[in-house]
């Protein structure tokens, strides 16, 4: 669904007869001159002060707010299942057999616009039973994600990995990622079960450094596995099939950031103190590498709750956004390093990490309210998070914090999308010219002109909006991105207060030239063949091209006035209509 702004003004070319053409030409010229003069004076009066205040809106005392940016959205795509894994009898809905089942996608992009996606494969897919059955003395009819349990490089055991070398138009799996996790017939487990893997996969994250080397982390119950690619994701360069990180076990939704020539930041969620780390407490643990691979050093806790990490690609700054504690309420804070995250350990304070900076409140312990952080190379940092002061079923709030000086000064405000509703998993991306996009899974309680709340039959949608150079108080004009609902609230979810159907996280990117936005996300379809009160889940991708924009200017009474932006040609055409 295209998201053209409703206030767009289209000015067509008028028809002019040959009669009295000389008079009309004079009128047109006079009209154009007058119109241009009037508009010029108006723009000078309103915007003139802003033009001399530099790039940082915080340095300006004028009334120009953030400029709305709109997108024209392409048709969404389902991410493909590997051909060797397509089985019409595996329990997927008819017509969906060729699509990858999963959730919690991670999305990254390199300097050429090549895109990379990984996602959690839907567990228990391809049949009931356990993959460890034969090993544990159980039934031998174990299940596999691929047809007939065939040995394959892309069976159940590894997380999904997709690449696109044409800006998201088409997707594949990489030509040289072979053998891949799961294709390990010679392993002990593989020999015993007919499949198996020495590098299991659960969920992961992807990052790209300044040299366009792609780093892909896949989590396991045993350890985490490291993969490296170059050539737009098509050349596998890890020293082995999957390199053991020798980090923590029992990880859950890790985060990876990459800088410069192979400086890696791994933020892992163990929920306990890894034995190889310091004795500090914290949900997330930080590992650092200067070589693009293991061994990872500086293992220490990042005390706090749910956390994410980002860093400048070429510059030295690294940012961790987190809840200040695993508690029902508190604050959102940001940890900052100005030296690539380097330190001496055993804690962040022993290195280049500064004391945490509080950037805003959180008034409820939302199960899906995690703070996320992103940045550009010019010093802009943005944190977004959901909050649920009214409980799990809402209404929820969404807050955003913005810094234009690498986290020294912050502005924080409420950016809630709905008067009544839920805005879950906000994710932020930033261009180098300070366009800030926010996307989230949203449920508007007032949809279809209804006045009820979190009830069966209400639809979840993917929303997004963007502002250029936002300042405190600005509002994003959020629009539905994909017209297909992501999920419909069930009677079970209404009665139980369950808002977790869309799971944890999805991600967005902005193109290197700032002209388009990409989103990898989840859609629930039909009924899950094995899990009660669950649905089939599929990974989708959608691209939006920047379409148009307008500025919002405050008048003296602080009332918002929308000022469409016109070209000189449009002004001339408008003047013709005025004087004919």
LINDAJO-V983598 format. One record per backbone hydrogen bond with DSSP energy under -0.5 kcal/mol. NH is the residue of the N-H (numbers start at 1). CO is the residue of the C=O. Records with the same first field share a line. If there is no record, write none. Layout:
NH=CO ; CO
//
This chain:
3=71
8=5
10=8
11=9
12=10
14=12
21=18
24=20
25=21
26=22
27=23
28=24
29=25
30=26
31=27
32=28
33=29
34=30
35=31
36=32
37=33
38=34
39=35
40=36
41=37
42=38
43=39
44=40
45=41
46=42
47=43
48=43 ; 44
50=47
51=47 ; 48
52=49
53=50
57=55
59=56
60=57
65=552
67=468
68=66 ; 550
69=466
70=548
72=545
73=71
74=543
77=541
79=539
81=98
85=82
86=83
87=85
90=87
96=93
99=96
100=79
102=537
103=120
106=118
108=116
110=114
113=110
115=164
116=108
117=162
118=106
119=160
120=103
122=101
126=90
133=130
136=132
137=134
138=133
142=140
144=126
147=84
149=146
150=147
155=152
158=155
160=119
162=117
163=172
164=115
169=166
172=163
176=234
178=176
183=180
184=182 ; 196
187=184
191=187
192=188
193=189
194=190
201=157
202=219
205=217
207=215
209=213
210=260
211=260
212=209
214=229
215=207
216=227
217=205
218=225
219=203
225=218
226=243
227=216
229=214
230=235
234=230 ; 231
235=230
236=234
237=228 ; 235
238=228
243=226
245=224
251=220
252=269
255=267
257=265
259=263
260=313
262=260
263=259
264=262 ; 289
265=257
266=287
267=255 ; 265
268=266 ; 285
270=268 ; 283
271=283
274=272
277=274
278=299
283=304
284=302
285=268
286=300
287=266
288=297
289=264
292=262
297=288
300=286 ; 298
302=284
303=301
305=323
308=321
310=319
312=317
318=337
319=310
320=335
321=308
322=333
323=306
324=331
327=325
330=362
332=360
333=322
334=357
335=320
337=318
338=352
340=316
342=339
348=301
350=347
351=348
352=342
353=348
354=336
357=334
359=332
360=332
362=330
366=364
369=366
372=384
374=382
376=380
379=376
381=403
382=374
383=401
384=372
385=399
387=397
390=395
391=388
394=391
395=421
396=421
397=387
399=385
400=413
401=383
402=411
403=381
406=379
408=405
411=402
413=400
415=398 ; 413
422=443
424=422 ; 441
425=368
427=439
429=437
431=435
434=431
436=434 ; 467
437=429 ; 435
438=465
439=427
440=463
441=424
442=440 ; 461
443=422
445=420 ; 443
446=420
447=444
449=446
450=447
455=453
457=489
458=455
460=487
461=442
463=440 ; 461
464=479
465=438
466=69
467=436
468=67
469=434 ; 467
474=471
478=476
479=464
481=462
482=462
483=481
486=460
487=460
489=458
494=490
495=491
496=492
497=493
498=493
499=497
503=500
505=503
507=520
509=518
511=516
514=511
517=544
518=509
519=542
520=507
521=540
523=538
524=486
525=536
528=534
532=530
534=531
536=525
538=523
539=100
540=521
541=77
542=519
544=517
545=72
546=515
547=70
550=68
551=563
553=551 ; 561
554=63
555=559
558=555
561=553
563=551 ; 561
564=562
565=549
571=567
572=568
573=569
574=570
575=571
576=572
577=573
578=574
579=575
580=576
//
